[in-house]
Amino acid sequence: MSAREAVIREYAPGELLCRQGAAATRAYVLKAGSLRSVVVPDKVLIEADEARLRRGHDVTLYTQPGALIEIDGGLTGHYLTSLIAAETTIVAEFPVDTRAVMSMAQEDPGFGLSLARASARRLVAANKSLGSSQRLASRFLRDFQGLCSDFYNLIQRIGDDAQGEDDVLQSLSAAKRSWSYGVGETGGAGLTKNTRVLMARVVDDKNMVGKQHRLKAGDLLCRRGDPGDSVYLLVSGRLSVRIGGEQFGIVRPGEIVGEIGVLLGDEEPKRMADIQADEPSVVGVIPSGHFPKLVSENPKFLINLCRLMCLRVKSFEQLASESDDALRAVAARFTGEGARYTEDAQSLREALEIVAEEHGLPLQGEIEALGAMIERWNARRDELNGKLSAAAS
């Protein structure tokens, strides 16, 4: 972005600057006036006219001159919200795309770090906007999306291990066209795959201030209440997040723990949960004071981090826009018509069983993993349906 490329525009009250979901081609700097950032549920977005967009859930009201707005669109390729002039408003508009944002982060590490901090602030604000029913819906969404990511990651791992095994690769081709694979890829698994590669390079860097932890299954990485004086980068394996023995989440390869508090400069942060290895795992441990420098010096890693935060922002803001229908929205997406997780996983399981039997290939671990994934999906589906039935009665 340069001053020469900027176009100064004035918008009347209620006028739309950009539409949620549209291809992001511009970012904005507020010069005068104010802008509403609003979001509507995805299910109504396609048919929503401008009047419906104006009635959307308010995310942010921008009033500070100089605010850089919708730069996130350059990371994701589309606008996360609609921008509407709250009064007569003047903005400077800049052309923007992913390449431009990456270039700016490489040329100016300070810009990249400020972008990550802005994404972290937006994520925290989006999380705080959720009510109790929306938080419950968020847990179900995270679990279903995570299982789709597991399906995607399993297929990727089998494909990597099966180079030259044409029968195995052929059995994966249908799975790669499945609903579950697509949801996993677009929901963040594709990004975390790239982030995992970048993490491995960062963690292996001899000049990096930090170290690796190798955990066995059952080992604790940290306990609830421990000082949050480091950031964890999961390179391989699987971690569970637990409070009082109850599992609240899963950390998968390519995901990071503790980055939000560090980016926002929290004083004396504490771990909010126990983090335990579910299987042998490799974790990069970066001292909190060195993490900002690390991400600013690795712009590709930083951009992937921001993209992952943007995906989480979008999911929170979508749940907030659903109001009291958030649980139903999650059910419609992951257990309604068109959702085929159980069928997709069972089809792949049967295909792998045939290949393993006919060619004597060691695929039993993958077959068992698919069975466990189906069980977890069905258990969460039944629990969600129970919550919906209880709410309706």
N, C-alpha and C positions, 0 to 999 in steps of 0.2 A: 504494500500500500504506500502510495506517495501522494504528496499534496497536489501534484500535477494531474493525478488520475481522479481526484475527488470532484464530485458534483454536489453543489449546494442546492437543496430543495426545501420548499416550504409545503407543509401538509395542513389541511383544514381539520378542525375537530372531528373525530370519528373516521378519518380517512385511513385506509389500510396501506401500510408500507410493505409488508411481506406476509405471506400466508403460510401457516403451519403445514409442514410436509412438502412444500414446494422446493424445487432445486435452489440451493443457496448460491447466489451469484454476487451478493453485496453484503458488506458490513456497514454499520452506521456509527457516526460520532454525533452525539447530541450537542447542538449549538444553543438552542433556546426552546423553551416549552417543556413538554413532558410526553412520555410514551408509555402506553399500557402493553405489557407482555401477557398474552392470554393463550389458553390451551383448551381445546375441546376433545372429547373422546374420539379415538381413531374410528370407531364404528359409525360416527356421524360426519366425519371429516370430508369424505368424498362428495357428499351432497350438500354440505354446509355452504350457505351463501354468506355474504359479508355481515348481514344482520345477525346470523347465528354465531359467527365468529366473535362479534362484539359482545355477545352474551356469555362468552366462554369464561372459564375459571381464571381469575386474575393471579398471575404468578409474581410479577414485579411491576412496580411503577418507577420508571426512570425519570429523575428530575435533575440530576447533577450534570451541568454542562461539562463536556469533555468525556462523558461515559462512552466507552467502546461497546457496542451492542451487536449481538448476533454474530460475533466472530466464531462462535461454536459451529455455525453452519458450514464454515470452511473446513471443519474437522469431520463432520458427519456427512456432508454433501447435500443436506436439506435443512430447512429451518425447523427447530424444535417447537417454536411457538409462533403465533401471529403477533405482529407489532401494529398498534393502532394509536393514532395521535389522540391524546387526551384533551388537547387544546391546540390552538395554532402553534405549530412546532416547526423548527428549522433544524435540519440535519445535514451533515456531510456524508455522502455515500461513496464507498470505495468498492471496486471490484475485488472479489475474494474467491479463492478456491483452496483446496488442500495443499497444492504445490506452493501457493503464495504463503500460506501460514507456515508450512515447513521451512520455506526459505527465510522468513522473518525470524523464526526460532533459531535457525542456524547462524544468521547474521548478528542477532542480538539475544544472547542468552537471558538477559533481563526480561525481554518480552516473553520468551517462552515460559519463564518461571512465573511471571505475572498472569499468564494465560492459565497455567495449572492452578494457581491460587484462586483465580476467578471461578474456575470449574469446581474447585473444592467448596468454595463459599456457596455456589448455586446448589451443589449437592446437599450440603447441610441444610440450607433453607428449604429445599424440596422435601427432605425427610421430616423436618419439623412441621411442615404444613399438613402432614397426614394425621387423621383422627384414628381412634382405636380400631374401628372396623377396617379402615384402609391399611393400617399396620398389619392386621391379621391377613388381609388380602395380599399384602406385600410378601409375607412369609410363604404363602402358597405359591405366588408367582415365582419367587426366587427358587423354590424347590423344583417346580415343574421346569422352569427354564434351565436350571442346573442339570436336571436329568437329560434334557435335550442336548446340553453341552457334553455330558458324559457319552451320549450316543455318537455325537460328532467326533469326539476325541478318540473313542474306541475304533471307529472306522479309520481315522487317520493313522492310528498306531498299527492296526492290522495291515493297512496299505504299505506303511513304511517297512514293516517286517517281511512283507510277502513279495518283494521285488523278484520277478522271474517266475513266481507261482501264478500262472495265468488263470487257473481255476479259482483261486482265492480272489484275485483282482476282479474277475468277472462276477463273482458273488457279491462284491461290494458295489458294483455299478448301479444296481437297482436301489441299494440303500442310500447312495449318494443323491438320488432323485427323490427321496422320501420327504414327507412332511417333517419328520423329526430332525433329520439332518439339516434341512433348510432353516428350521427354527433355531437349532443350536448354532449354526454358522452366523446368522444375522443377529442373534441375541448376544453375541460377544465371544463365542468360542473361536471364530476365525481370527479375531483380534488377539485373544490371549495366546493363540498358537504363535503368532508373530512376536508377541511380547515375551513369550517363553524363550524364544531364540535370542532376542536382544538381552534378556536377563542373563542367560548363560554366558554371553560375551562379557557383560558388565561384571558378573560375579567372578569370572576367570581372569579379569584384568589385574595384573600384579600391582598396578599403581592404585587400585581402588582401596579406600580406607574402609575396611569391613572384613568379614570372614564368612566361611561356609559352616553350616551345621548339618551334620548327617544324622538323621533320626531313624530309629527303629520303630516298628509298629507299636503303639502304646506309649511312646515317649512324649512327655510334655515339652512344648516349646516355651510356653509361658503360662503363668497362673493369673487368674483374676486378681486385680489389685497390684500386680507388679508394675514397676515404673515403665512407662512407655517411651523409653529412651533410645529406641531403635526401630527401623522399618524392616519388615520381613518380605522377601521376594521368594515365592515358591517356584523353584526351577523344575523339580520333578516330585512325584508322589501325590499325597493327598492329606489334607489337614481338616479336622473338624473343630468347630467353634462351639464351646459348651458352657452353660451356666447351670450350676447345681446339678450336674449330671445329665441335663437335657440338651440335646443337640439343637443349636439355633442356626447353623449354617455350615457350608463346606467351602474350603479354600482349595482351588484347583490350580494346576500349573499355569503360570502366566499371570496369576493374581497377586495382589500386594496387600499387606496388612499394616496399618498404622500410618499410612501416608497422609491422611486427611489432617490429623492433628498436627503433624510436622509442617505441612504446607501452610496451615493457618496460624502457626506459632503458638499453639497451646502451651501454657506454662505447667510444668510438672504433670504431663498426661499420665493416666493410669490405664492398664489393660482392663477392658470391660468384661473379659471372658477368659476361660481356659482355652488354650489352643493345643490340640493333641494330634499326633501323627496317626492316621488310620492305616498307613502302610509305610514301608521305607521311603524316606523323603529327603530331598536336598533343599536347604533353605539358605538364601543369601541374607546376611544380617548386616544392615547398614546403620551406623550410628546416626541418630536424628540430626545432629549438627552438620553432617556431611551429605545428607540426602538432597537438599536443594541444589548444592553444587553438582552432585552426580547427575541429576536429571537435566540441569541446564547445560551440562557438557555432553549430553547424549540426546540430541533433539528428537531422533526417531523414537527412542524410548519414551521421552516426555510426551510426544504427540499421541502415542498409543495409550499412555496413561490418561491423557485428557479425553480421548475418544471413549475409553471405558467408563470414565466418570459421566460423560454425556449420555451414554446408554442408561446408566443408573438414574440420572436426572430425568430422562424421558419416562422411565417406568414409574417413578414417584409422581411426576406431574400428571401422567395419565390416570393414575389411581386417584389423585386429588380431584381431577375433573369428573370422575365417576361419582363422587360424593358417596351416598349410602349404597350405591349399586356396585361398588368395587369388587366384592366377592363374586357377584354374578358375572361381572366382566371377565374375571380370571377364569371362572368356570366355562364361560362361552368360548374363550380362546383356547384353553388347554384340554377341556373334556367335552366340548360341544361337537356339533357336526363338522366334519373335516379334520378334527384332531385324531391322529392315528398312531400315537406312540406305541401302544401295546401291539398293534398289528405290525408296525414297522420293526420293532425289536424282535418279535416272534418270527417274522419272515427271515430276518438276517440270521437269527439263531438256527433256524431249520436249514438254511443254506450252508452255514458253516458246519453243521453236523454232517451233512451229506459229503462236503468236501473232505472233512476230517476222516470220515469212515472210508471213502473211496481211495484216498491218497495217503492215509496214515499221517496226516499233518497234526502237529501239537497245538490244537486250538481249544482244548478243554477249558483253559482259564477264561478265554473270551466268551465261550458258550455259557459258562457259569455266571460270568459278569452280566451278560444280557438277561439271564433269568432273574438275578438279583435286582436289576434295574426295573424289570417288569413288575416285580413284587412291590418295590418302593413306589412306583408310579400308581399302581392300583390302590395301595394303602392310602396315599395322599388324596387320590381321587375320591375314595370312599369317605375319608375324613371331611373333605370339602363339601361333598354332598350332604353329609350329616349336619354341618354348620348351616348350610342353606335351608335344610328342612327345619332345623330348630328356629331359625330366624323367621321362617314363614308361618310357624305355628303360634 
